[in-house]
Amino acid sequence: MVRSGISCFKRRLGFVLVVPLLLLGICQTYVFGGLAKVEKTGQIISYTPIGGEDGDLQKGVAWPNPRFSDLGNGAVKDRLTKLIWLKDANAFDAVTWEQALSVANSLASGSHGLTDGSKSGDWRLPNVKELQSLIDFAYADPALSSASGTSKWVNGDAFIGVQSSSYWSSTTYSNGTSNAWHVYLNDGDVGNGNKTNTNYVWPVRAGK
């Protein structure tokens, strides 16, 4: 009888612990749309009568308005991803991949316009997904594009020095160690190049 009572208690305890977790998962999936949150591209124009394209559906998480906030200390906060980017997107010119890693990792308050109290090691080179998140894919719509140079590619009026060129990511190309991924801000293309090539650097750090 004692053993039976213990087994019954274990079954009840398992029910109490497991069922709420299952209900939470269902709630997240059907009420909140799951845990994966992907931002909208920005396209609102439809280019085909077939329907079902991005401009029709506009799926994803809406961009905050404004999306980017100038923190006034040489850094800019992305209110969508919570990442903090260096305000000057051309602080280091074009360098090799290893040089890009080095200058990003050593960035600290007191250099390149920063007065944020950060220290060496706080900043880093963004991975390819973080870098691509800056692209405003509505750039192809003339009515939605800014007329102020490259800012239309990243919706980046809060930034300075944004180049219509490739920026290094910290992500090594998966098929080998000699290449790394980069993002071409002029049109949002993602490619890979030899790490001895030179591309621009845009350091990032974690936000709150």
TALINDA-V250039 format. One record per residue. OMEGA is omega in radians with two decimals (NA if undefined). NEAR is the number of other ideal C-beta (glycine too) atoms within 10 Angstrom. Layout:
<<OMEGA/NEAR> <OMEGA/NEAR>>
//
This chain:
<<3.13/5> <-3.13/6> <3.11/7> <3.12/8> <3.11/9> <3.13/10> <3.12/10> <3.12/10> <3.14/10> <3.14/10> <3.13/10> <3.12/10> <3.11/10> <3.11/10> <-3.12/10> <-3.07/9> <-3.00/9> <-3.05/10> <3.09/10> <3.11/10> <3.09/9> <3.12/9> <3.10/10> <3.12/10> <3.10/12> <3.13/10> <3.14/10> <-3.07/12> <-3.01/11> <3.13/9> <-3.09/8> <3.08/9> <3.13/11> <-3.07/10> <-3.09/8> <-3.14/6> <-3.14/11> <-3.07/9> <3.03/16> <3.13/17> <-3.08/18> <3.13/20> <3.10/20> <-3.12/14> <3.09/14> <-3.07/14> <3.14/12> <3.10/9> <-3.11/5> <-3.12/8> <3.11/9> <3.14/9> <-3.05/13> <-3.12/18> <3.09/17> <-2.99/15> <3.13/12> <-3.12/13> <3.10/10> <3.14/13> <-3.12/13> <3.10/10> <3.01/17> <3.13/12> <0.05/6> <3.12/11> <-3.06/22> <-3.13/21> <3.06/14> <-3.08/15> <3.10/16> <-3.13/10> <-3.13/15> <-3.12/20> <-3.14/25> <3.14/24> <3.01/18> <-3.06/22> <3.07/15> <-3.08/16> <-3.08/18> <3.09/10> <3.09/17> <-3.08/23> <3.02/27> <-3.11/26> <-3.13/22> <-3.10/19> <3.08/23> <-3.10/17> <-3.00/21> <-3.05/19> <-3.12/11> <-3.09/17> <3.07/17> <-3.08/16> <3.14/25> <3.07/12> <3.11/16> <3.09/26> <-3.06/18> <-3.08/15> <3.11/19> <-3.11/22> <-3.10/16> <-3.14/13> <-3.13/27> <3.09/16> <-3.10/18> <3.11/13> <3.06/13> <3.05/16> <-3.10/15> <3.02/21> <-3.01/12> <-3.12/19> <-3.14/10> <3.12/20> <3.13/12> <-3.10/11> <3.10/11> <-3.12/17> <-3.12/26> <3.02/16> <-3.10/24> <3.01/25> <-2.99/14> <3.13/20> <3.11/13> <-3.13/20> <-3.13/24> <-3.13/18> <-3.14/17> <-3.02/26> <3.04/20> <-3.06/22> <3.02/16> <-3.06/19> <-3.08/22> <3.12/15> <-3.08/16> <-3.09/9> <-3.09/7> <-3.03/15> <3.07/15> <3.12/15> <-3.03/7> <3.02/9> <-3.00/11> <-3.07/18> <-3.13/17> <-3.09/21> <-3.09/22> <-3.08/24> <-2.87/22> <3.14/24> <3.13/16> <-3.07/19> <3.00/21> <3.03/16> <3.14/14> <-3.07/22> <3.03/19> <-3.06/12> <-3.08/16> <3.07/21> <3.12/24> <2.88/30> <3.11/24> <-3.03/19> <3.09/18> <3.09/16> <-2.94/17> <-3.08/9> <3.14/8> <-3.08/9> <-3.06/9> <-3.10/13> <3.06/18> <-3.14/24> <3.03/22> <-3.13/25> <-3.13/27> <-3.00/17> <-3.14/25> <-3.12/13> <3.09/12> <3.14/17> <3.05/12> <3.14/16> <3.07/11> <-3.12/19> <3.12/17> <-3.07/12> <3.08/19> <3.05/10> <3.14/16> <3.05/16> <-3.08/22> <-3.05/22> <3.11/25> <-3.09/29> <-3.12/26> <3.03/23> <-3.12/18> <3.08/10> <3.13/14> <NA/5>>
//
